[in-house]
Amino acid sequence: MYCFNQYKPIVYDIIGAAMEVHRTLGHGLLEGIYAEALHIELCDRGIDNELEKEIECHYKSHKLEKKYRMDMVLGDVCVELKSVVELIPAHRAQLFNYLRLTKKPVGLLINFGSRRLEGERYVYVEEANECFLADREMNLLETDNDE
């Protein structure tokens, strides 16, 4: 069985900081505003993070000139931010691609666009090359990942 509970404290810290940003700014602003505010909130809490982290892509043994830019990275955790009315499968697929490309074990999908902050936790299992929904304790949940 896979164990991801060591990531529970950092995930808790990130979501707590996102809740403060959402409480302060409300919902429905541009994604970039929330990204910068979350970066500041995390820094104010002493939590290192990289905003708009650029990642290299490869095809076989070739490094591609094109790169992805992730919203935020905190060590082994990728954070994808949205400001939309409703999360859709394409948003999850974007996070899953980042996890697969970076081989990072944990991803958070945070949506500031609704009245109530939404957050989904995912874990990447490299052996299966798949991402799975996780609960608050960072345990894998049954999910249909054909998104």
C-alpha positions, -999 to +999 in steps of 0.1 A: +000+000+000+011+035-007+017+060+022+014+097+017+005+108+052+039+125+057+026+152+033-004+160+055+012+189+075+023+208+043-010+202+026-028+214+057-005+245+058-012+253+021-049+249+024-050+270+055-031+298+037-055+295+008-085+298+032-070+330+045-065+344+010-101+335+001-115+350+034-096+382+027-102+386-010-135+368-015-142+349-047-142+356-084-110+376-089-084+367-115-063+336-109-031+356-109-043+378-080-049+347-059-016+332-069+004+362-058-017+366-026-012+329-018+026+333-024+027+362+000+006+345+026+028+314+025+060+335+027+045+354+057+040+321+074+076+311+067+067+285+040+091+285+010+073+283-023+080+289-060+055+309-080+051+301-117+077+273-117+089+264-151+095+227-159+114+211-187+098+186-210+114+158-228+106+135-257+126+103-254+162+115-249+155+150-263+150+181-242+122+201-257+123+239-261+087+241-250+081+242-212+052+240-188+047+267-162+031+254-130+013+279-107+031+270-076+055+244-061+063+238-025+090+211-023+073+178-034+038+195-038+025+209-070-003+235-066-027+243-095-048+274-089-081+282-105-107+309-103-137+293-120-174+287-111-169+250-113-139+226-115-140+204-146-120+173-157-096+194-178-084+212-146-076+179-130-059+166-161-037+197-161-026+189-125-021+152-134+002+162-163+023+183-140+026+155-115+036+130-142+061+153-158+078+163-125+073+129-107+062+149-076+041+128-053+014+153-043-008+178-061-034+202-049-062+217-071-075+249-054-104+269-067-110+305-055-138+311-080-167+298-059-183+313-027-166+285-007-130+277-013-126+243-031-096+221-027-088+186-040-058+165-030-042+141-054-012+117-051+009+105-080+020+068-079+050+066-102+049+028-105+014+030-120+020+064-137-014+075-123-029+101-100-054+093-073-077+114-052-067+115-015-087+123+016-077+148+044-054+122+059-037+117+025-051+082+020-059+072-015-096+071-024-114+051-050-118+073-081-124+071-118-093+087-133-104+087-169-106+125-167 
